[in-house]
C-alpha cells in the first residue's frame, strides 16, 4: 500500500459532533417514513427502473466518477475469494468521504447490488430519487416505533435473502477527512441479528499530480480498499459481541485507510464523540457547497 496522504483540508465545515451532517438539503418532498413505507421496494415497476438506473450507472456514472476522483480500486480479489460468504448476505462498512463515494463503492463491488442505510432528509431532498434507485433505505426519523420496526424487519429480510447492506458507520459524510471517526453500532447490530459477517472497506487518499492540482484544483485522489470479512466472536458473552465487532471493524477500516489503529485520533466506539482539531481549529474557509 502506498504511503497515506492526508489532505488536511480546511475547506469544509466539519461539525463539532462527529456524526453530524453539514450539507444543506434544499428540498423536502414530504415523504413520511412510517410502518407502511416500502423500505425495500420489491414492486415490479421499481425493479424495472432500478435495472435501467444500474445500466446508466455502469456506462455513465462509473467512468465519470472514476476520472473525477482519480479512483483506484484495490482488493477486488477478496470479493472472489469470499464469494460464497458474500452471496449468503453481508454487511459492509466504509468511511464516508465524498459526495460520490457510494457510486465508486458500487463500482468497486460490481456486479453486487448493495443497499445503503440513508439519512431520511436526503431521501426527501433533491437527490432522493437517485439515492432510492441506488439502493437507499431511509432510516425513520420521526420517533415512530412501528416505523423503526418496519425498517429493521425489511432490512433483515433483505440480508437473510442474500443481500448486501452498506452502512457508513461514522454517521455522516466529511469530505477529504483522513482520520476514521468513531463508529456507531448499527452495522454490528444487523450482522449479529442476521448472523452475517462485516466486510470492511476504506477510502484512502493519494496526492494528485500537477495537472489535477493546478488545473482542476483537486484536493486529493482516492483509492478504495476492500478487506476481508470479519466474523462475530461467539466465544464472548452475548452482551459484549456487538461492541467487539464494532471495534474490530473500526480497526480494520483504519488499517485499510493506511492508518495504524493505535494512532488514529478517535476511539472506535461513538459516544457523543466530538471533533478533534488535530491540525487546525477553523474549517469551512471558502466553502460554497459540495459537488
DOMARVEX-217427 format. One record per residue (C-alpha): residue number from 1; residue in one letter; y negated, z, x negated. Coordinates in steps of 0.02 Angstrom, whole numbers, always signed. Layout:
<recs>
   n res      Y      Z      X
 NUM   A      Y      Z      X
...
</recs>
This chain:
<recs>
   n res      Y      Z      X
   1   X     +0     +0     +0
   2   X   -174    -44    -63
   3   X   -297    +91   -111
   4   X   -375   +156    +51
   5   X   -555   +106    +83
   6   X   -671   +222   +178
   7   X   -816   +129   +262
   8   X   -916   +291   +277
   9   X  -1011   +212   +419
  10   X  -1167   +291   +497
  11   X  -1198   +151   +622
  12   X  -1102   +227   +766
  13   X  -1149   +385   +862
  14   X   -990   +485   +836
  15   X   -994   +633   +959
  16   X   -979   +816   +913
  17   X   -816   +836  +1010
  18   X   -679   +734   +926
  19   X   -606   +669  +1090
  20   X   -771   +614  +1167
  21   X   -825   +435  +1203
  22   X   -991   +361  +1152
  23   X   -980   +187  +1229
  24   X  -1081   +164  +1388
  25   X   -983    +92  +1535
  26   X  -1113     -7  +1631
  27   X  -1021    -40  +1794
  28   X   -919    +56  +1920
  29   X   -813    -45  +2041
  30   X   -773   +110  +2143
  31   X   -585   +113  +2115
  32   X   -503   +276  +2166
  33   X   -351   +329  +2067
  34   X   -257   +429  +2196
  35   X    -73   +453  +2237
  36   X    -63   +279  +2316
  37   X   -137   +182  +2170
  38   X    -12    +62  +2083
  39   X    -20   +138  +1908
  40   X   +118    +17  +1855
  41   X    +86   -135  +1964
  42   X   +253   -220  +1994
  43   X   +192   -342  +2126
  44   X   +238   -525  +2104
  45   X    +55   -579  +2103
  46   X     +6   -455  +1967
  47   X   +155   -500  +1858
  48   X   +110   -684  +1877
  49   X    -70   -651  +1824
  50   X    -14   -542  +1679
  51   X   +103   -680  +1620
  52   X    -41   -804  +1612
  53   X   -150   -673  +1531
  54   X    -22   -644  +1392
  55   X    -15   -833  +1365
  56   X   -203   -835  +1337
  57   X   -193   -680  +1228
  58   X    -67   -765  +1115
  59   X   -160   -929  +1094
  60   X   -340   -869  +1101
  61   X   -368   -681  +1082
  62   X   -242   -652   +941
  63   X   -313   -786   +823
  64   X   -493   -737   +859
  65   X   -463   -551   +833
  66   X   -362   -584   +675
  67   X   -502   -686   +599
  68   X   -643   -571   +656
  69   X   -557   -411   +599
  70   X   -486   -487   +440
  71   X   -320   -420   +503
  72   X   -162   -397   +401
  73   X     -1   -331   +478
  74   X   +123   -226   +380
  75   X   +288   -150   +435
  76   X   +346   -277   +565
  77   X   +517   -263   +485
  78   X   +529    -90   +566
  79   X   +524   -171   +738
  80   X   +678   -273   +696
  81   X   +762   -128   +606
  82   X   +744    -14   +759
  83   X   +758   -147   +894
  84   X   +898    -60   +989
  85   X   +799   +103   +996
  86   X   +636    +18  +1046
  87   X   +716    -81  +1186
  88   X   +775    +80  +1267
  89   X   +595   +137  +1284
  90   X   +471   +205  +1158
  91   X   +303   +294  +1143
  92   X   +183   +236  +1007
  93   X    +30   +323   +937
  94   X   -113   +247   +838
  95   X   -288   +290   +779
  96   X   -422   +211   +889
  97   X   -550   +124   +779
  98   X   -611    -40   +853
  99   X   -655   -122  +1018
 100   X   -517   -250   +987
 101   X   -387   -139   +908
 102   X   -273   -145  +1060
 103   X   -273   -336  +1052
 104   X   -223   -327   +870
 105   X    -91   -195   +906
 106   X    -17   -306  +1042
 107   X    -19   -448   +915
 108   X    +71   -342   +785
 109   X   +214   -291   +902
 110   X   +233   -457   +995
 111   X   +339   -500  +1096
 112   X   +345   -321  +1163
 113   X   +235   -288  +1315
 114   X   +152   -119  +1290
 115   X    +67    -16  +1423
 116   X    -77    +93  +1366
 117   X   -148   +252  +1441
 118   X   -331   +213  +1477
 119   X   -491   +309  +1513
 120   X   -523   +292  +1700
 121   X   -708   +240  +1685
 122   X   -654    +94  +1575
 123   X   -541    +26  +1712
 124   X   -681    +47  +1840
 125   X   -801    -39  +1721
 126   X   -845   -214  +1667
 127   X   -686   -235  +1564
 128   X   -570   -158  +1694
 129   X   -478   -318  +1742
 130   X   -446   -359  +1560
 131   X   -380   -184  +1524
 132   X   -264   -185  +1675
 133   X   -193   -357  +1631
 134   X   -169   -293  +1453
 135   X    -57   -155  +1522
 136   X   -186    -20  +1553
 137   X   -132   +134  +1651
 138   X   -282   +235  +1715
 139   X   -274   +422  +1691
 140   X   -336   +501  +1854
 141   X   -499   +593  +1826
 142   X   -535   +663  +1999
 143   X   -436   +825  +1984
 144   X   -314   +766  +2117
 145   X   -146   +847  +2078
 146   X    -50   +720  +2183
 147   X   -133   +579  +2088
 148   X    -82   +659  +1922
 149   X    +97   +675  +1983
 150   X    +99   +492  +2040
 151   X    +32   +427  +1874
 152   X   +154   +532  +1773
 153   X   +300   +480  +1883
 154   X   +257   +294  +1867
 155   X   +236   +308  +1678
 156   X   +401   +400  +1655
 157   X   +490   +271  +1763
 158   X   +421   +131  +1653
 159   X   +479   +219  +1495
 160   X   +652   +257  +1564
 161   X   +672    +73  +1608
 162   X   +645    +24  +1426
 163   X   +456     +4  +1425
 164   X   +331    +33  +1285
 165   X   +194   +163  +1307
 166   X    +47   +161  +1187
 167   X    -61   +317  +1177
 168   X   -219   +341  +1075
 169   X   -189   +525  +1041
 170   X   -362   +555   +967
 171   X   -428   +534  +1144
 172   X   -568   +407  +1114
 173   X   -624   +262  +1004
 174   X   -730   +293   +849
 175   X   -761   +129   +760
 176   X   -734   +118   +572
 177   X   -695   +304   +560
 178   X   -567   +342   +424
 179   X   -509   +523   +448
 180   X   -372   +544   +578
 181   X   -440   +656   +714
 182   X   -334   +791   +798
 183   X   -201   +730   +918
 184   X   -183   +781  +1098
 185   X     -6   +817  +1157
 186   X    +14   +677  +1284
 187   X   +125   +567  +1176
 188   X   +243   +710  +1135
 189   X   +245   +761  +1318
 190   X   +307   +591  +1376
 191   X   +425   +574  +1228
 192   X   +505   +741  +1269
 193   X   +514   +716  +1457
 194   X   +596   +545  +1438
 195   X   +695   +584  +1279
 196   X   +612   +442  +1182
 197   X   +553   +436  +1001
 198   X   +373   +412   +945
 199   X   +329   +259   +841
 200   X   +180   +294   +726
 201   X    +57   +152   +696
 202   X   -104   +163   +596
 203   X   -255    +59   +554
 204   X   -317    +68   +375
 205   X   -468    -19   +301
 206   X   -497   -143   +161
 207   X   -661   -182    +76
 208   X   -721   -352   +140
 209   X   -755   -493    +20
 210   X   -930   -555    -23
 211   X   -936   -685   +117
 212   X   -885   -559   +251
 213   X  -1007   -428   +185
 214   X  -1160   -536   +153
 215   X  -1145   -674   +284
 216   X  -1052   -591   +427
 217   X  -1109   -412   +389
 218   X   -933   -348   +411
 219   X   -912   -163   +375
 220   X   -725   -169   +334
 221   X   -568   -271   +358
 222   X   -417   -198   +446
 223   X   -233   -177   +408
 224   X   -115   -119   +544
 225   X    +33    -21   +476
 226   X   +192     +3   +580
 227   X   +302   +152   +538
 228   X   +475   +208   +592
 229   X   +524   +310   +745
 230   X   +502   +499   +743
 231   X   +625   +599   +846
 232   X   +611   +767   +929
 233   X   +685   +910   +829
 234   X   +807   +980   +955
 235   X   +854  +1122   +838
 236   X   +686  +1203   +880
 237   X   +658  +1312  +1033
 238   X   +602  +1207  +1181
 239   X   +428  +1284  +1182
 240   X   +398  +1227  +1002
 241   X   +460  +1048  +1013
 242   X   +301   +970  +1084
 243   X   +185  +1043   +952
 244   X   +308   +999   +813
 245   X   +323   +818   +871
 246   X   +134   +803   +885
 247   X   +111   +874   +709
 248   X   +238   +758   +630
 249   X   +166   +607   +721
 250   X     -8   +651   +659
 251   X    +54   +672   +481
 252   X   +140   +503   +483
 253   X    -12   +413   +553
 254   X   -112   +491   +410
 255   X    +14   +426   +283
 256   X    +15   +252   +359
 257   X   -175   +251   +352
 258   X   -166   +292   +166
 259   X   -218   +473   +185
 260   X   -124   +622   +115
 261   X    -96   +732   +270
 262   X   -137   +888   +170
 263   X   -307   +811   +125
 264   X   -353   +745   +297
 265   X   -507   +842   +352
 266   X   -442   +878   +528
 267   X   -296   +985   +586
 268   X   -156   +892   +678
 269   X   -174   +975   +849
 270   X   -326   +958   +961
 271   X   -403  +1123  +1012
 272   X   -579  +1083  +1072
 273   X   -599  +1011   +897
 274   X   -771   +971   +829
 275   X   -829   +831   +715
 276   X   -833   +873   +530
 277   X   -977   +793   +435
 278   X   -887   +755   +275
 279   X  -1012   +630   +203
 280   X  -1163   +625   +320
 281   X  -1240   +730   +457
 282   X  -1330   +592   +553
 283   X  -1242   +449   +643
 284   X  -1289   +308   +758
 285   X  -1427   +237   +648
 286   X  -1475    +67   +715
 287   X  -1337    +69   +846
 288   X  -1363    -65   +978
 289   X  -1196    -64  +1065
 290   X  -1021   -114  +1016
 291   X   -936   -284  +1019
</recs>
